[in-house]
Amino acid sequence: MNRVDGKVALVTGGARGIGAETAKALAGGGARVMITDLLETEGAATVAEIERAGGEAAFLKHDVTSESEWQDVIAQTVERFGGLHILVNNAGVYLTKPLEETTLEDWRWVSAVNLEGVFLGTKHAIGAMKGSGGSIINLSSVAGLVGATLGSSAYSMSKGGVRLFTKSAALECAQLGYGIRVNSVHPGVIETDMGNVVIDKTRAVLGGAGHNQGSDPVDKIHPLGRLGQAGDVAKAILFLASDDSSFMTGSEVVVDGGYTAR
Ligand SMILES: NC(=O)c1ccc[n+]([C@@H]2O[C@H](COP(=O)([O-])OP(=O)(O)OC[C@H]3O[C@@H](n4cnc5c(N)ncnc54)[C@H](O)[C@@H]3O)[C@@H](O)[C@H]2O)c1
């Protein structure tokens, strides 16, 4: 189950958080992994961790908002590993600001990374994958499924865009017979650098004790009564990357401890 032996994967924003766990899960499943990110030191550390575990990975510095960098990263991945079969469009940024204080610059920054980055990656990966087939996994969020509180309107806009872009790209690839599946993943609040911003804000708004003292309001964010971990999301991504999900395209995989079931 969930094997990706012989496949080549590219994970953006793979230096830390969900991206790093995903890179490790894919390498553990047998893929060779190109990790890209703005953070070089953390990216190199993730590569070293994969190599220590017996896997194969490499790192490239990459800003997902740049089309020329995308072209270069995909060309270098194909040159180094001999192809591209899995793309995880994971790099993302979060903005927490009341709508009335959100500037056009803020809005465009969130859109450039979270939405345009996903568009550019999908566009250029299709060219590299259409001979062999592939799986593209786009990180959306519960904020792309339901409205978000706590000043997340720009973030919601970007993640809602990722959701429908994913479905349209999936249909186009299917119609063209490319053998490329495109799916989105929708995490709840996950304990990472990004997730901690939401967690801290929730504590500030709702009050309560520290996380391990039994009365922490963040435990109530999800009906399952705990925060998500990066590994929870990485496992779902690995499934979508593998041939075990071969009849899934344009779908949205929700990993949210029941958040959107209410
Ligand atoms: N943590 C959560 O609660 C949560 C919930 C839902 C969705 N997500 C989504 O999951 C993805 C990963 O989030 P995370 O929690 O691991 O966040 P994170 O902040 O820990 O990691 C994001 C990574 O993306 C990189 N990045 C940011 N801008 C970039 C750019 N322009 N080019 C290349 N890399 C860039 C960062 O350097 C970082 O390493 C994001 O798309 C995020 O929106 C996270």
The ligand as a Gaussian input file, in Angstrom:
#p B3LYP/6-31G(d) Opt

LIG

0 1
 N       -0.392000      24.357000       9.272000
 C       -1.675000      24.432000       9.051000
 O       -2.478000      24.542000       9.994000
 C       -2.223000      24.351000       7.629000
 C       -3.599000      24.167000       7.483000
 C       -4.137000      24.094000       6.200000
 C       -3.318000      24.203000       5.100000
 N       -1.977000      24.391000       5.275000
 C       -1.177000      24.531000       4.059000
 O       -0.156000      23.548000       4.040000
 C        0.999000      24.056000       3.371000
 C        2.233000      23.884000       4.256000
 O        2.018000      24.614000       5.445000
 P        2.890000      24.440000       6.785000
 O        1.941000      24.457000       7.902000
 O        3.862000      23.346000       6.624000
 O        3.619000      25.881000       6.770000
 P        5.139000      26.289000       7.089000
 O        5.127000      27.778000       7.191000
 O        5.665000      25.496000       8.222000
 O        5.893000      25.833000       5.769000
 C        5.665000      26.478000       4.528000
 C        6.936000      26.415000       3.722000
 O        6.699000      27.113000       2.488000
 C        7.863000      27.885000       2.213000
 N        7.548000      29.024000       1.337000
 C        6.849000      30.157000       1.657000
 N        6.835000      30.999000       0.607000
 C        7.522000      30.398000      -0.397000
 C        7.864000      30.777000      -1.722000
 N        7.477000      31.953000      -2.249000
 N        8.574000      29.904000      -2.483000
 C        8.966000      28.716000      -1.964000
 N        8.710000      28.305000      -0.707000
 C        7.984000      29.146000       0.065000
 C        8.345000      28.349000       3.576000
 O        9.708000      28.763000       3.539000
 C        8.128000      27.098000       4.416000
 O        9.238000      26.247000       4.439000
 C        0.681000      25.505000       3.013000
 O        0.235000      25.593000       1.689000
 C       -0.431000      25.839000       3.987000
 O       -1.237000      26.897000       3.517000
 C       -1.409000      24.463000       6.518000

